[in-house]
Amino acid sequence: MMQAMGICGTAHWRYNHVMSLEVSDLLKQALALPTEERATLANTLLDSLETASESVHEAWDNDDEVARRIDDLKAGKAVTVTWQHLHQELLAMVNER
């Protein structure tokens, strides 16, 4: 998937993804859902983007992209964070609004 820093790097997120209050409220509600419901919602949202981002699917269908990312992880080039850390950062962003 996406590199963790691209998702949770707070300054990067705020700079590139300014959320409206409505979206922020939706995110807050979504994060409060049980795990299975969050997964269903996430999959539904991703499916809704398929036509707009076929290049993403093509990249992930290509084993080279997966291999490159695994190599980056093994070489220490990729930044990783725990789910708990990411979840806390997302909640903090939502609660700031």
C-alpha positions in Angstrom: 0.0 0.0 0.0 1.0 3.6 0.4 4.2 4.4 2.3 3.2 5.1 5.8 4.8 8.6 5.8 2.6 9.6 2.9 -0.4 8.7 5.0 0.4 9.8 8.5 3.1 12.4 8.2 1.0 15.1 9.8 2.5 18.1 8.1 2.5 16.3 4.7 -1.2 15.3 5.2 -2.3 18.8 6.2 -0.4 20.4 3.2 -1.8 18.0 0.6 -5.1 16.9 2.0 -7.1 19.7 3.5 -10.3 18.2 4.8 -13.6 20.0 4.9 -15.5 19.9 8.2 -18.0 17.6 6.7 -15.2 15.1 5.6 -13.5 15.5 8.9 -16.8 14.6 10.7 -17.3 11.6 8.4 -13.8 10.4 9.1 -14.4 10.7 12.9 -17.6 8.7 12.5 -15.8 6.1 10.3 -12.9 5.7 12.8 -15.4 5.0 15.5 -16.9 2.0 13.6 -16.1 -1.6 14.5 -13.2 -3.0 12.6 -15.2 -5.1 10.2 -17.5 -2.2 9.3 -14.4 0.1 8.8 -13.0 -2.5 6.4 -16.2 -2.7 4.5 -16.4 1.1 4.2 -12.8 1.3 3.1 -13.2 -1.3 0.4 -16.4 0.4 -0.8 -14.6 3.8 -1.0 -11.6 2.3 -2.8 -13.9 0.5 -5.2 -15.6 3.8 -6.0 -12.2 5.2 -7.2 -11.4 2.3 -9.6 -12.3 4.2 -12.7 -10.3 7.2 -11.7 -7.2 5.3 -10.6 -6.7 2.3 -12.9 -3.0 3.1 -12.9 -2.9 2.3 -9.1 -4.4 -1.1 -9.8 -2.0 -1.7 -12.7 0.9 -0.8 -10.4 -0.2 -3.2 -7.7 -1.0 -5.9 -10.2 2.6 -5.7 -11.4 4.8 -7.8 -9.2 7.7 -5.4 -9.7 6.0 -2.7 -7.6 5.4 -5.2 -4.7 9.0 -6.4 -5.0 10.3 -2.8 -5.0 8.4 -2.0 -1.8 9.5 -5.2 -0.1 13.1 -4.3 -1.0 12.6 -0.8 0.3 11.4 -2.3 3.6 14.3 -4.7 3.9 16.8 -1.9 3.1 15.3 0.4 5.7 14.2 3.0 3.1 10.5 2.8 3.9 9.1 4.5 6.9 6.7 2.3 8.9 4.4 3.1 11.8 2.2 1.0 13.9 -1.6 1.1 13.4 -2.0 2.5 16.9 0.3 5.5 15.9 -1.5 6.1 12.6 -4.9 5.9 14.3 -3.8 8.4 17.0 -2.6 10.8 14.4 -5.8 10.5 12.4 -7.9 11.1 15.5 -5.8 14.1 16.5 -6.3 15.6 13.0 -10.0 15.1 13.2 -10.3 16.4 16.7 -8.4 19.6 15.8 -11.3 20.7 13.5 
